[in-house]
């Protein structure tokens, strides 16, 4: 994960998986809203929010791991 683009692609792919495993396929989309528009709005807004949250998490994780690696290098050189 060296660039923002790679992080975004990973976050996008993760969110596709998240949507697929969280979709209630066996319920036929009947318990949330009676209209398909409600489901479309629900998925579009939810996907946008989850994409941002996943992207921010991956960026923070990368920053944390780089920080830890930097400190480990300093300890080994002393």
CNS distance restraints for C-alpha pairs under 8 A (distance, minus, plus):
assign (resid   1 and name CA) (resid   6 and name CA) 5.84 0.50 0.50
assign (resid   1 and name CA) (resid   7 and name CA) 5.95 0.50 0.50
assign (resid   1 and name CA) (resid  62 and name CA) 7.67 0.50 0.50
assign (resid   2 and name CA) (resid   6 and name CA) 6.93 0.50 0.50
assign (resid   2 and name CA) (resid   7 and name CA) 7.83 0.50 0.50
assign (resid   3 and name CA) (resid   7 and name CA) 6.44 0.50 0.50
assign (resid   4 and name CA) (resid   8 and name CA) 6.07 0.50 0.50
assign (resid   5 and name CA) (resid   9 and name CA) 6.18 0.50 0.50
assign (resid   6 and name CA) (resid  10 and name CA) 6.19 0.50 0.50
assign (resid   7 and name CA) (resid  11 and name CA) 6.11 0.50 0.50
assign (resid   7 and name CA) (resid  55 and name CA) 6.49 0.50 0.50
assign (resid   7 and name CA) (resid  58 and name CA) 6.79 0.50 0.50
assign (resid   7 and name CA) (resid  59 and name CA) 7.17 0.50 0.50
assign (resid   8 and name CA) (resid  12 and name CA) 6.03 0.50 0.50
assign (resid   8 and name CA) (resid  55 and name CA) 5.96 0.50 0.50
assign (resid   9 and name CA) (resid  13 and name CA) 6.19 0.50 0.50
assign (resid  10 and name CA) (resid  14 and name CA) 6.11 0.50 0.50
assign (resid  11 and name CA) (resid  15 and name CA) 6.15 0.50 0.50
assign (resid  11 and name CA) (resid  51 and name CA) 6.12 0.50 0.50
assign (resid  11 and name CA) (resid  54 and name CA) 5.53 0.50 0.50
assign (resid  11 and name CA) (resid  55 and name CA) 5.30 0.50 0.50
assign (resid  11 and name CA) (resid  58 and name CA) 7.56 0.50 0.50
assign (resid  12 and name CA) (resid  16 and name CA) 6.37 0.50 0.50
assign (resid  12 and name CA) (resid  51 and name CA) 6.19 0.50 0.50
assign (resid  13 and name CA) (resid  17 and name CA) 6.49 0.50 0.50
assign (resid  14 and name CA) (resid  18 and name CA) 6.18 0.50 0.50
assign (resid  15 and name CA) (resid  19 and name CA) 6.07 0.50 0.50
assign (resid  15 and name CA) (resid  47 and name CA) 7.00 0.50 0.50
assign (resid  15 and name CA) (resid  50 and name CA) 6.84 0.50 0.50
assign (resid  15 and name CA) (resid  51 and name CA) 6.23 0.50 0.50
assign (resid  15 and name CA) (resid  54 and name CA) 7.72 0.50 0.50
assign (resid  16 and name CA) (resid  20 and name CA) 6.27 0.50 0.50
assign (resid  17 and name CA) (resid  21 and name CA) 6.23 0.50 0.50
assign (resid  18 and name CA) (resid  22 and name CA) 6.03 0.50 0.50
assign (resid  19 and name CA) (resid  23 and name CA) 5.92 0.50 0.50
assign (resid  19 and name CA) (resid  47 and name CA) 7.72 0.50 0.50
assign (resid  24 and name CA) (resid  28 and name CA) 7.04 0.50 0.50
assign (resid  24 and name CA) (resid  29 and name CA) 6.76 0.50 0.50
assign (resid  25 and name CA) (resid  29 and name CA) 7.33 0.50 0.50
assign (resid  27 and name CA) (resid  31 and name CA) 7.40 0.50 0.50
assign (resid  29 and name CA) (resid  33 and name CA) 7.41 0.50 0.50
assign (resid  29 and name CA) (resid  39 and name CA) 7.60 0.50 0.50
assign (resid  30 and name CA) (resid  34 and name CA) 6.15 0.50 0.50
assign (resid  32 and name CA) (resid  38 and name CA) 7.96 0.50 0.50
assign (resid  32 and name CA) (resid  39 and name CA) 7.52 0.50 0.50
assign (resid  33 and name CA) (resid  38 and name CA) 5.86 0.50 0.50
assign (resid  33 and name CA) (resid  39 and name CA) 6.83 0.50 0.50
assign (resid  34 and name CA) (resid  38 and name CA) 7.53 0.50 0.50
assign (resid  35 and name CA) (resid  39 and name CA) 7.01 0.50 0.50
assign (resid  36 and name CA) (resid  40 and name CA) 6.23 0.50 0.50
assign (resid  37 and name CA) (resid  41 and name CA) 6.11 0.50 0.50
assign (resid  38 and name CA) (resid  42 and name CA) 6.01 0.50 0.50
assign (resid  39 and name CA) (resid  43 and name CA) 6.14 0.50 0.50
assign (resid  40 and name CA) (resid  44 and name CA) 6.06 0.50 0.50
assign (resid  41 and name CA) (resid  45 and name CA) 6.00 0.50 0.50
assign (resid  42 and name CA) (resid  46 and name CA) 5.86 0.50 0.50
assign (resid  43 and name CA) (resid  47 and name CA) 5.72 0.50 0.50
assign (resid  44 and name CA) (resid  48 and name CA) 6.18 0.50 0.50
assign (resid  45 and name CA) (resid  49 and name CA) 6.25 0.50 0.50
assign (resid  46 and name CA) (resid  50 and name CA) 6.00 0.50 0.50
assign (resid  47 and name CA) (resid  51 and name CA) 5.87 0.50 0.50
assign (resid  48 and name CA) (resid  52 and name CA) 6.39 0.50 0.50
assign (resid  49 and name CA) (resid  53 and name CA) 6.24 0.50 0.50
assign (resid  50 and name CA) (resid  54 and name CA) 5.94 0.50 0.50
assign (resid  51 and name CA) (resid  55 and name CA) 6.02 0.50 0.50
assign (resid  52 and name CA) (resid  56 and name CA) 6.05 0.50 0.50
assign (resid  53 and name CA) (resid  57 and name CA) 6.06 0.50 0.50
assign (resid  54 and name CA) (resid  58 and name CA) 6.15 0.50 0.50
assign (resid  55 and name CA) (resid  59 and name CA) 6.21 0.50 0.50
assign (resid  56 and name CA) (resid  60 and name CA) 6.11 0.50 0.50
assign (resid  57 and name CA) (resid  61 and name CA) 6.03 0.50 0.50
assign (resid  58 and name CA) (resid  62 and name CA) 6.10 0.50 0.50
assign (resid  59 and name CA) (resid  63 and name CA) 6.22 0.50 0.50
assign (resid  60 and name CA) (resid  64 and name CA) 6.10 0.50 0.50
assign (resid  61 and name CA) (resid  65 and name CA) 6.12 0.50 0.50
assign (resid  62 and name CA) (resid  66 and name CA) 6.10 0.50 0.50
assign (resid  63 and name CA) (resid  67 and name CA) 6.12 0.50 0.50
assign (resid  64 and name CA) (resid  68 and name CA) 6.19 0.50 0.50
assign (resid  65 and name CA) (resid  69 and name CA) 6.03 0.50 0.50
assign (resid  66 and name CA) (resid  70 and name CA) 6.07 0.50 0.50
assign (resid  67 and name CA) (resid  71 and name CA) 6.39 0.50 0.50
assign (resid  68 and name CA) (resid  72 and name CA) 6.18 0.50 0.50
assign (resid  69 and name CA) (resid  73 and name CA) 6.20 0.50 0.50
assign (resid  70 and name CA) (resid  74 and name CA) 6.40 0.50 0.50
assign (resid  71 and name CA) (resid  75 and name CA) 6.26 0.50 0.50
assign (resid  72 and name CA) (resid  76 and name CA) 6.29 0.50 0.50
assign (resid  73 and name CA) (resid  77 and name CA) 6.37 0.50 0.50
assign (resid  74 and name CA) (resid  78 and name CA) 6.59 0.50 0.50
